[in-house]
């Protein structure tokens, strides 16, 4: 039970805390207007233009915090609050996504590795839970051990993807913060809201990695126990 609490329970609570923090920071700074009244779409365009990027389409998408950059399509998608908004949160998130476009242009190595892992991670994400559940239910049998081993392999792929994602996200936020000030989009004393929003978002990626790693270690312990019983 103690091992479960350490490897599963605590990371789960950490994940809930990270989600609460990003939601709180986002909603708070979404209400703080920037002095320049530049929209998120305009900020993203300015950041990319400064980096010499002119072939990336900026589009508005539905949802909240659905913002992302698609390197395969050279498409930067911003949710309505970010695309049209002039708040500190809007500008920070828009510049962050533009930071990913800059990473793509300059050939940032970790982003390239992350993109290479996407197909395997998609397969692993869709299969891991079923394999693990069936493996635990049938753990006393050889089939159960095999399924759990496959589930552990899928979790390992997910962990690797999430580990590589961390420097990609941190670097995009670093680029965003620098560009917002250097381009005069925000004054230095407005950056607190940007730091708060982007740092909280980064924490969710850390929490996701910690949770996956904890689950992987727990599964490996189950497999080790099963092997000893079979011996």
VMD Tcl script that draws the C-alpha trace (Angstrom):
set ca {
  {0.00 0.00 0.00}
  {2.84 2.40 0.86}
  {4.47 1.79 -2.51}
  {1.16 2.51 -4.27}
  {0.80 5.78 -2.36}
  {4.34 6.87 -3.27}
  {4.29 5.84 -6.93}
  {0.63 6.37 -7.84}
  {-1.17 8.39 -5.15}
  {1.29 11.25 -4.68}
  {1.84 11.82 -8.43}
  {-1.95 11.81 -8.85}
  {-2.29 14.57 -6.24}
  {0.60 16.45 -7.85}
  {-1.25 16.29 -11.18}
  {-4.44 17.67 -9.62}
  {-2.44 20.49 -8.04}
  {-0.80 21.30 -11.38}
  {-4.18 21.40 -13.14}
  {-5.60 23.67 -10.43}
  {-2.60 25.97 -10.65}
  {-2.70 26.35 -14.44}
  {-6.46 26.90 -14.42}
  {-6.14 29.51 -11.68}
  {-3.23 31.33 -13.32}
  {-4.86 31.25 -16.75}
  {-8.24 32.54 -15.59}
  {-6.66 35.25 -13.47}
  {-4.33 36.60 -16.16}
  {-6.97 36.28 -18.86}
  {-8.67 39.17 -17.06}
  {-5.58 41.41 -17.03}
  {-5.39 43.49 -20.23}
  {-2.05 44.42 -21.74}
  {-1.23 48.10 -22.17}
  {-0.59 47.74 -25.89}
  {-3.91 46.01 -26.60}
  {-2.24 43.72 -29.13}
  {-4.17 40.50 -29.78}
  {-2.69 37.06 -29.35}
  {-2.81 36.47 -33.10}
  {-0.92 39.73 -33.72}
  {1.65 38.85 -31.07}
  {2.25 35.39 -32.56}
  {2.62 36.90 -36.01}
  {5.09 39.51 -34.74}
  {7.20 36.93 -32.91}
  {7.38 34.67 -35.96}
  {8.05 37.56 -38.35}
  {10.95 38.68 -36.14}
  {12.37 35.16 -36.52}
  {11.96 35.29 -40.31}
  {8.92 32.98 -40.38}
  {6.34 34.01 -42.96}
  {4.90 30.67 -44.09}
  {3.03 29.61 -40.94}
  {-0.76 29.98 -40.96}
  {-2.37 31.32 -37.77}
  {-5.91 30.01 -37.28}
  {-8.62 30.31 -34.64}
  {-9.91 27.08 -33.08}
  {-12.64 26.22 -30.59}
  {-12.11 25.24 -26.97}
  {-10.06 26.46 -24.05}
  {-6.30 25.87 -23.86}
  {-6.46 24.02 -27.18}
  {-3.60 26.12 -28.55}
  {-0.87 24.24 -30.42}
  {1.62 24.39 -33.26}
  {1.48 21.68 -35.93}
  {4.91 21.45 -37.62}
  {3.68 19.02 -40.26}
  {1.12 21.55 -41.50}
  {3.02 24.70 -40.49}
  {-0.13 25.75 -38.72}
  {-0.41 27.67 -35.46}
  {-3.82 27.15 -33.84}
  {-5.03 29.53 -31.14}
  {-8.24 29.21 -29.13}
  {-10.63 32.17 -29.39}
  {-9.63 33.67 -26.03}
  {-6.00 33.66 -27.12}
  {-6.47 34.52 -30.81}
  {-8.67 37.56 -30.14}
  {-7.65 38.35 -26.56}
  {-5.32 41.14 -25.49}
  {-4.70 39.87 -21.97}
  {-1.38 38.86 -20.43}
  {-2.40 35.21 -20.63}
  {-3.40 35.58 -24.29}
  {-0.09 37.14 -25.29}
  {1.99 34.71 -23.24}
  {0.34 31.60 -24.68}
  {0.35 32.97 -28.24}
  {4.05 33.80 -28.01}
  {4.73 30.36 -26.51}
  {3.14 28.65 -29.52}
  {5.11 30.95 -31.82}
  {8.17 29.75 -29.91}
  {7.43 26.24 -31.16}
  {7.36 27.57 -34.72}
  {10.79 29.10 -34.12}
  {12.05 25.77 -32.79}
  {10.84 24.13 -35.99}
  {12.55 26.73 -38.17}
  {15.93 26.54 -36.41}
  {15.85 22.74 -36.20}
  {15.70 22.50 -32.41}
  {16.89 18.93 -31.79}
  {14.53 17.98 -28.98}
  {11.53 19.04 -31.03}
  {12.71 16.80 -33.86}
  {13.04 13.85 -31.46}
  {9.59 14.59 -30.05}
  {8.01 14.56 -33.50}
  {9.74 11.28 -34.32}
  {8.18 9.73 -31.21}
  {4.62 10.92 -31.96}
  {3.43 7.86 -33.99}
  {4.74 5.34 -31.45}
  {3.32 7.40 -28.58}
  {-0.13 7.53 -30.17}
  {-0.16 3.73 -30.44}
  {1.19 3.32 -26.90}
  {-1.40 5.72 -25.47}
  {-4.30 3.87 -27.04}
  {-3.07 0.42 -25.97}
  {-1.36 0.91 -22.61}
  {-4.40 1.06 -20.30}
  {-6.08 -2.03 -21.73}
  {-2.84 -4.03 -21.64}
  {-2.14 -3.02 -18.05}
  {-5.67 -3.73 -16.79}
  {-5.79 -7.15 -18.45}
  {-2.26 -7.87 -17.29}
  {-3.09 -7.11 -13.66}
  {-6.32 -9.17 -13.78}
  {-4.45 -12.15 -15.29}
  {-1.16 -11.56 -13.49}
  {-0.99 -15.05 -12.04}
  {-0.85 -16.53 -15.55}
  {1.82 -16.41 -18.26}
  {-0.57 -14.48 -20.52}
  {-1.07 -11.89 -17.80}
  {2.66 -11.44 -17.39}
  {3.06 -10.97 -21.14}
  {0.25 -8.41 -21.32}
  {1.64 -6.50 -18.36}
  {5.10 -6.52 -19.93}
  {3.66 -5.09 -23.14}
  {1.79 -2.51 -21.08}
  {5.03 -1.55 -19.33}
  {6.69 -1.18 -22.73}
  {3.90 1.13 -23.88}
  {4.23 3.17 -20.68}
  {7.97 3.44 -21.25}
  {7.34 4.95 -24.68}
  {4.91 7.45 -23.15}
  {7.44 8.33 -20.42}
  {10.16 8.92 -23.00}
  {7.85 11.16 -25.03}
  {6.89 13.17 -21.95}
  {10.53 13.47 -20.88}
  {11.52 14.86 -24.28}
  {8.51 17.19 -24.18}
  {9.82 18.96 -21.06}
  {12.78 20.79 -22.65}
  {10.65 21.53 -25.74}
  {8.02 23.30 -23.63}
  {10.51 25.05 -21.36}
  {12.47 26.34 -24.35}
  {9.34 27.62 -26.12}
  {8.34 29.55 -22.98}
  {11.85 30.99 -22.65}
  {11.75 32.20 -26.25}
  {8.27 33.67 -25.74}
  {9.26 35.65 -22.66}
  {12.31 37.13 -24.37}
  {10.46 38.05 -27.57}
  {7.52 39.71 -25.83}
  {9.86 42.19 -24.12}
  {12.38 42.61 -26.94}
  {9.63 43.43 -29.45}
  {7.96 45.86 -27.05}
  {4.72 43.88 -27.02}
  {4.78 43.93 -23.22}
  {6.63 46.08 -20.73}
  {8.92 44.35 -18.28}
  {6.56 45.07 -15.37}
  {3.73 43.26 -17.21}
  {5.69 40.03 -17.47}
  {4.65 38.70 -14.07}
  {1.33 37.51 -15.50}
  {3.10 35.84 -18.43}
  {5.60 34.11 -16.13}
  {2.79 32.91 -13.86}
  {0.71 31.52 -16.74}
  {3.52 29.80 -18.66}
  {5.25 28.44 -15.54}
  {1.96 26.94 -14.34}
  {1.41 25.35 -17.76}
  {4.93 23.90 -17.67}
  {4.15 22.31 -14.30}
  {1.41 20.21 -15.91}
  {3.99 18.62 -18.23}
  {6.20 17.83 -15.25}
  {3.24 16.31 -13.39}
  {2.29 14.17 -16.39}
  {5.83 12.78 -16.62}
  {6.02 12.08 -12.89}
  {2.66 10.27 -12.99}
  {3.67 8.10 -15.96}
  {7.04 7.31 -14.43}
  {5.44 6.35 -11.13}
  {2.99 4.06 -12.93}
  {5.82 2.46 -14.90}
  {7.84 1.77 -11.76}
  {4.78 0.30 -10.07}
  {4.10 -2.01 -13.04}
  {7.75 -3.11 -13.06}
  {7.47 -3.95 -9.36}
  {4.35 -6.04 -10.06}
  {6.22 -7.87 -12.81}
  {9.18 -8.45 -10.52}
  {6.89 -9.88 -7.83}
  {5.17 -12.10 -10.39}
  {8.50 -13.42 -11.60}
  {9.55 -14.33 -8.07}
  {6.26 -16.16 -7.52}
  {6.73 -18.13 -10.72}
  {10.25 -19.06 -9.64}
}
mol new
graphics top color blue
foreach p $ca { graphics top sphere $p radius 0.5 }
foreach p [lrange $ca 0 end-1] q [lrange $ca 1 end] { graphics top cylinder $p $q radius 0.2 }
display resetview
